[in-house]
Amino acid sequence: MSKMERPFDEELKALKEKLLGMASRAEEQIALAIRGLKDREEKLACQVLDREESINLLDIEIDEMCMRLLALRQPMATDLRFITSAMKISNDLERIGDLAVNIAERTIDLLKSPQLKPLIDIPRMAQMSQDMVRDALNAFVNLDDKLARDVCERDDKVDHLNNQVFRELLTYMMEDPGTISRAVDLILVGRHLERIADHATNIGEDVIYMVKGKTIKHHIEEGGRATHLKSCPVDK
């Protein structure tokens, strides 16, 4: 029986489809949470809260699928890297879902008071983070380590924008203590979006490990971000 005809391949395909379904829901949660904040729609924020359970259940299902495949199939090399990467990606997607819920909760608090300022940079951060998640999963599907590296490199742009949001909101708080509660909520939204970008970066790193058998760790700032690669065994 050729490799393409293995029953194991069908199980791996089912795992990939389950993971992509989870990624799609996580993306929807980010978009919904930010739309609720930008449009000041509490019902949209509540929808994010209502959908949290579905992502958590998918995370559990994927973990169970991976553990079963590891135990029963005893995969080697590429298949092993795929399954272990799927477990880590699932965990990152679950955390992304949690962060979208956190944004929705901050939105519900913010809607109790007049809007502090028009939202410009936060929706930009949200779009950048959401694009990173989508591209990281596209890299996973297409085994595209170059796209995965591109995702990782975009993380600094989100960090920079988050710092910009923080400085602007800090100015509001210093000038008017009455804005502190709302400004802090918006600072937290920015922080949650920055963490979503971090998780997308984690997924990108997992894709590079899966494709190249290399683990990216220990980003060191020396006039820019330097990426160190630690080689792992790869297929001959």
N, C-alpha and C positions, 0 to 999 in steps of 0.2 A: 504494500500500500504506500503510495507516495505521500509526502508531507502534506500536500494540499488536501488529501483525502482523509486525514486523521479525524476521528471524532473529537479529539482534543481541540482542533481548530474551531469547531462549532461552538465549543464552550468558551473559548477565548473571544470569539466574535460576540457571543451573548454578553460577556463581561464588558467588552468595549461599548456595546450599544447601551447597556445599563448606565455606564459611566457618562456617556454623552447625554443621555436623558437627564441625569443629575446636573450636568454642567448647564444644560439649557434652562433648567429650573432656577439654578443659582443666578444666571444672567438675568432672567426675568425678575428675580427678587431685587437685584440691584436697581434695575430700570424703574420698577414699580415704587421702590422706596424713594428714589430721587424725584420721581414725578410727583409723588405725594408731597414732598418737601417744597419743590419749586412751585407747584400749583396750589399749595395749601389745601390739599384734599385729604381729610382724615380717613375717609373710607378706603383710599388707596393704601395708606399706612396700615390700616387694620387688615387689609387683604394680605399684606406681607406677613403679619403676625399669624394669620390663619393658615398660611401655607408652610410655615416653618416645619411642621411635623413631617410633611411629605419628604423633605430633603433629609431629615434625620433618619427616616425609615430606609431611604435609598442607601445612605451611608452604611447602615447596618447590613442591608442585603448584599452590598458589594463586598464588605469585609468577610461576610460568610462565604460568598462565592470564591473569593481569593483563598481563604483558609482551606476550603474544600479542595480546590484545585492543587494547592501546595501539598496537601496531605495525600490525596489519591493519585495524582499524576506525577508527583516528584519531578517537576519541570527542570530543565537545564538551560544554561546560557540565555539566549534571547527570550525564550518563553518565561524563564524565571525573572528576568529583569522586567518584562512586561507586567507580570502579576504583582511584583513588589511595588512597581511604579504606580499601578492602578490603585493599590491600597493607600499610598501616600497622597495621590491626586484626589481620591475620594475624601480623605480627611481634610485636605485644603478646601475642597468645594463645600464641605459641611461648615467649615469655619467662615467661608464667604457668605453662606446663608445666614449664619449667626450675626455677622456684621451688618448685613442688610436689615435684619430684625432690629439691631441696635439703632440703626439710622431711623427706622420707622418709629421706634419709641421716642427718639429725640424729636422727631417731627410732631408727634402727638403733644409733647410738652410745649414746643414752639408755637403751636396753633392756639394756645391759651392766651397768647399776647400778640400785640401788633407786630408786623414784620419789622425786623431790625434794619435790613438793607436789601436791595435787590441782589439776587443770587446770580453771580457770574462765574467766579472761579470754582465754586463747589460743583456745579453741573459739568464744568470742563473736566475737573478731576474725576467725576463719576464716569464720564464718557471714556476718558483715558484708561481708567481702571477696568471698565467693562470690555473695552477693546483688547486689553491685555489678557483678560480671562478667555475671551473668544479666540484670540490668536494662539494662546498657549494650548488650547484644546485642538485647534486646527493643526498645530505642530504635532500634537500627540497622534491624531488620526493619520496624518500624512508622513509620520516619521521624519519630520523636517527639523533637524537640529539648528539650521540657520535661522529659521523663524523663531525657534525657542530662544536662541541667543538674543535676537532682536527684542523679544519680550523682556528678557532680563535687563537689557540695557535701558529700556524705557522707564524702569523703576525710579531712576534718579530724577526724571522730569516730574513724576508725581510727587516725590519728596519735596522738590523745589517749590511746586505749586502749593503744597500743604504748608510749608513754611511761610509763604507769601500770605496765605489765608490767615494763619496764626498772627502774623505781625499786624495785619489790617484790623483784625478783631481786637487785638490787645489795645490798639489805639482807641477804639470805641470805648472799651472798658475804662481806660485811663481818663478819658474826657467826660464820661457820664457813668457813674456807678450804677445807675438805673438800668443800664444795658447788660450788666455782668451776667445775669442768668441766661439771657438769650445768646449772648456771645459765646459763653462756655458751651452751650448746646451745639452751636455751629462749629466751634473748635473740635468738639468730639466727633461731629459728622465728618469733618476733614480727616481726623485721625482714623476713623473707621474706613474711609476710602483709601487712605494710605496703606492700611493693613490689607485691604482687598488686593491692592497692587502687589504687596509683598507675597501674598498667597499665589497670585498669578505667576510671580517670579519663581516661587517654589515649584510650581507645575512645570515651568519652562526648564528648570534645572533637572527635574525628574525625566523630562523628555530627552534631554541631552544624555543623561545616564542610560536611559533605555536604548537610545540609538547608538551611542558611541562607547558605552561602557565606561564613561568617565563621570566622576562626581565633582561638581563645582562647589567649592567651599571657601570660606575665609576671604571675603572681599576686602581688599586693603586699599585705602585711599592714599595715593601718592601722585598727586597731580592729576587725579582721575581714578576711575575704578579699575583695579587690576584683578583679573580672574586667574586663579590657580587651579590647575587640573591635576587630579590624582587618578592615575590610570588604574583600571580594573581589568580583569581578564575579559577578552572578547572572543567571539567565534573565529575559528580559523576557516 
